[in-house]
Amino acid sequence: VSIMYGCNNFCTYCIVPYVRGRERSRSAEAICEEIRKAVDQGYREFTLLGQNVNSYGKDRGDKDAFAALLRQVDAIPGVERVRYMTSHPRDMSEELIRTVAESKHVCKHFHIPVQSGSTRIMQAMNRGYTRESYLHLVDTIRKYVPEAVLTTDIIVGFPGETEEDFQETLSLFDRVSYDAAYTFIYSKRSGTPAAAMEAQVPEAVKKDRLNRLMELQNRHSLKHNQKLVGRTLPVMVEGLSHNNSKMWSGRTDGNKLVLWPVGERFFNPGDLVPVTIETAQTWLLKGRAAL
């Protein structure tokens, strides 16, 4: 469900503000009505979409509008799960974090794209925050939601990134310990300020840094998943696994992929099934339905 359009951030590597224009928020009434109609059609999980959902409503002069919208959606009968994307760390407020912590249906999954662990590179990207303020945000999330699942986006090899800058990214990944990370090699986008920057990083260096970062993140991902072995988690059914028709596929509140064997019980997409986790891999969990 789109809740807003456009973007005001002008990150130096991104073309979105130039092609989609400034931020424009839909009314909460229209969003909630769309969700109610979808509930009537059988939908149970909803993802609220925007280039920067944390700034929802600011074009209308309301800095806490997104937290208020989450509370409204959380209260709609029939809604089982609420997700949102994408968040900008600069605009994620303590009020929003508290709202997620106190909600019944908003998933305790925080996707907070850091893009770099170096304040110098963050500034070159025009991200609007520092390493220190980002880590304070992480600590605030952990304070209100101790079992929160944290994920991020990262760009390796941004123009001017030195080995020292990259080491700061590695140390930040160790400090935060994300459950998962979406890693990207920087590539030029015509028309963006970063495309014209000097000190473009050689491809071989970018690939080497990406591999080192992924190796580190894989260790953290596996560690977090292994902690779930033996626990019984509510998993929302998506359907049969695309790779194995003898396995059901679904996701946890924290958006972790779970597979479990097909038995005599049939499930529909949207069903919530308790699954006891038996094995953990880097990118998925396997278990058995606890019915």
Buried (B, 14 or more C-beta within 10 A) or exposed (E): BEBBBBBBBEBBBBEBBEEEEEBEBBEBEEBBEBBBEBBEEEBBBBBBBBBBBBBBBBBEEBBBBBBBBBBEBBEBEEBBBBBBBBBBBBBBBEEBBBBBBEBEBBBBBBBBBBBBBBBBBBBBBBBBBBBEEBBEBBEBBBEBBEEBBBBBBBBBBBBBBEEEBBBBBBEBBEEBBBBBBEBBBBEEBEEBBBBEBEEBBEEEBBEBBBEBBBEBBBBBBBEBBBEBBEEBBEBBBBEBBEEEEEBBBBBBBBBBBBBBEBEEEEBEBBBBBEBBBEEBEBEBBBBBBEE
